[in-house]
Structure formats: C-alpha cells, structure tokens
Amino acid sequence: MSEETPGFDEKPEVPADAAPDDAAAEPKAAASSKEEAAAPAGDSAAADVALLAQLDQARTALGERTADLQRLQAEYQNYRRRVERDRIAVKEIAVASLLTELLPTLDDIGRAREHGELVGGFKSVAESLETAAAKMGLQQFGKEGEPFDPTIHEALMHSYAPDVTEDTCVAILQPGYRIGERTIRPARVAVAEPQPGAAPKSEAAEAESASDPSDKDADAADNG
C-alpha cells in the first residue's frame, strides 16, 4: 500500500502526443475569426467607393455627350435656316431676272392699250401675261401727281410749275415695277419743281383774298 504525500494534488495525466500550446491557440483562433469577419465589411466599403467613382464618371460623360448633342442640334437648325434663306433668295433672284426680261413686253402691252390697239386675241394673250406676272409678285407703280422720290423714281424730264409746292411727278413716261419691297425698275417720270420766287399756294391764296376788292365792298355793305 502506497503512501500519499501530503500537500500535493494529483495532476491529470497528459497524453504523450498532446501539444503543449493547444490551450494558447484557442484565443488566437478567435481573434483570427474576428479579423475575417471584419475583412468583408472593409471590402464592401471600398467597392461602394469604386461604384460611386464610376457613377460620377458616367454622369460626367453623359453631360458631355448631352452638350455635344445640343450643340449639333443647334448647328443643324442654323444650317436649315441658312439653306431655307438661301433657297428663297435664289428663287427671288430667278423670278426677278425672268420678270426683268418681260418688262419691255409689258411696256409694249401698255402702249398698245393706251392707243386702243389691245383688241382680239392679242388682248387675251396680253392680259394672261399680265396676270401671270402679277401672280409671281410683280407690282406696277408710278402715278401722276405723287411726290418725286429719287429712290423709286428716275427723272427723265425737268420743268417748273407755279401750281406745285414740291418736286412732283407730272407725267409717267414709263411705269416702275417692284417685287415685294425690291424695286426692279424705277418709274421714269417728268418732274416739275415750284417756280423760283413763287409764293406757296396757301400764302398766295391769302394774299389774293386780302387784295380782292369785292370782299372789301361786301365788308363795307355789311357795316352800313
């Protein structure tokens, strides 16, 4: 029978193949698992930052492309307006050129009408030609008695007249023609100016009325 040594406890037997650091390895394993759990959270934040950067780049690219599209659209609209304006200008030039070539014929028709020679089939053809020219925008102008305007009138004859107060067209030698606001031929006219030294009509009428003896006799009779 063996005797127990007082004051000493028996220790559990440790297997021969057990590693002495197993107990210390357990805290390390727990810390490693915490780090592994924290790692996905850091990766997710970095991925969000990268996505935001890509989104900003996409927005910048979209803004640039939108500005390019708007600029191209504006340039196209300006191009269309220029083409339309040029088309109208070319059409007006072509029409004006054609009608300018017809003016001598229209002058002949006008002279024939003045002399009573516009009769029969010739009258019908002449009126059809005048109607077609009017549909293309040709307008005749120039009337006797209108003030002389050097921008639309061409003076071929000049005289003085006591009954005019300003330069006046007293005869239309050749009518003028315009298309819209564009004059293709000025009216050729005879112009009369006021007689040098002649008093204006209103002043002459007042002087004549003041010197009329019949008016004076009438006034005297009324006073009597």
Secondary structure, 3 states (H helix, E strand, C coil): CCCCCCCCCCCCCCCCCCCCCHHHHHHHHHHHHHHHHHHHHHHHHHHHHHHHHHHHHHHHHHHHHHHHHHHHHHHHHHHHHHHHHHHHHHHHHHHHHHHHHHHHHHHHHHHHHHCCCCCHHHHHHHHHHHHHHHHCCEEEECCCCCECCCCCEEEEEEEEECCCCCCEEEEEEECEEEECCEEEECEEEEEEEECCCCCCHHHHHHHHHHCCHHHHHHHHHHHC
